Amino acid sequence: MQYSHDDAELIRQPIGYWSWAAYDAVVGRTRAALAGIGTTQPQWWVLAQVARAESPRTRDEVSRLLRGYLATGAGTMEEEIDTTVARGWITEDHGGRLSLTPEGRSFFEKAAALQDELWAERHAGISDEEYLTTLKVLQRFIHNTGGRAWHH
């Protein structure tokens, strides 16, 4: 790969720009790929949370967990949960517990396979060590600037 600058110039490049450019590229690619199979990234998050839960989660639990993802917000997550229910992928019982339907399970598996392909695409030529270092450095930038990430 050819980099934008030599090492001496790269070290002086602004992290704000490059972290934004990486975000824009990764999220844009992910959202376009998911749109290609008929879903949105927030709907994928809902399906994944319901499909991978050890015990059924309530609408409120799923919404509270996901609303911080990419600053999505509560209203958007409620709409996306409603959409997964309307599409027949998820059911909601009287207690607000969410469960996958057979159609939802099938679609989740299709979307999960796509996410695996996207992961491999993003990580091509990047070692686990490099990836780990990158995440630690980004988290340090967040910490150093008084920022907060979803897990805080």
WOWOLIN-V129338 format. One record per residue. N is the residue number from 1. D_FIRST is the distance of its C-alpha to the first C-alpha in whole Angstrom. Layout:
BEGIN
N_D_FIRST ; N_D_FIRST
END
This chain:
BEGIN
1_0 ; 2_4 ; 3_6 ; 4_10 ; 5_12 ; 6_12 ; 7_14 ; 8_17 ; 9_17 ; 10_14 ; 11_17 ; 12_20 ; 13_18 ; 14_20 ; 15_20 ; 16_22 ; 17_20 ; 18_16 ; 19_18 ; 20_20 ; 21_17 ; 22_16 ; 23_19 ; 24_19 ; 25_16 ; 26_17 ; 27_21 ; 28_21 ; 29_19 ; 30_22 ; 31_25 ; 32_24 ; 33_24 ; 34_27 ; 35_29 ; 36_28 ; 37_30 ; 38_33 ; 39_32 ; 40_31 ; 41_29 ; 42_32 ; 43_34 ; 44_31 ; 45_32 ; 46_36 ; 47_35 ; 48_33 ; 49_36 ; 50_39 ; 51_37 ; 52_36 ; 53_39 ; 54_42 ; 55_44 ; 56_45 ; 57_44 ; 58_46 ; 59_44 ; 60_45 ; 61_43 ; 62_40 ; 63_40 ; 64_40 ; 65_37 ; 66_35 ; 67_36 ; 68_34 ; 69_31 ; 70_29 ; 71_32 ; 72_33 ; 73_37 ; 74_40 ; 75_41 ; 76_38 ; 77_38 ; 78_42 ; 79_41 ; 80_38 ; 81_40 ; 82_43 ; 83_41 ; 84_40 ; 85_44 ; 86_45 ; 87_42 ; 88_44 ; 89_41 ; 90_43 ; 91_46 ; 92_48 ; 93_51 ; 94_54 ; 95_53 ; 96_49 ; 97_48 ; 98_45 ; 99_44 ; 100_42 ; 101_44 ; 102_43 ; 103_41 ; 104_39 ; 105_39 ; 106_37 ; 107_35 ; 108_34 ; 109_33 ; 110_31 ; 111_29 ; 112_28 ; 113_27 ; 114_25 ; 115_24 ; 116_23 ; 117_21 ; 118_19 ; 119_19 ; 120_17 ; 121_14 ; 122_14 ; 123_13 ; 124_11 ; 125_9 ; 126_11 ; 127_15 ; 128_18 ; 129_18 ; 130_15 ; 131_17 ; 132_20 ; 133_19 ; 134_18 ; 135_21 ; 136_23 ; 137_22 ; 138_22 ; 139_25 ; 140_26 ; 141_25 ; 142_28 ; 143_30 ; 144_30 ; 145_31 ; 146_33 ; 147_32 ; 148_32 ; 149_30 ; 150_32 ; 151_33 ; 152_35
END
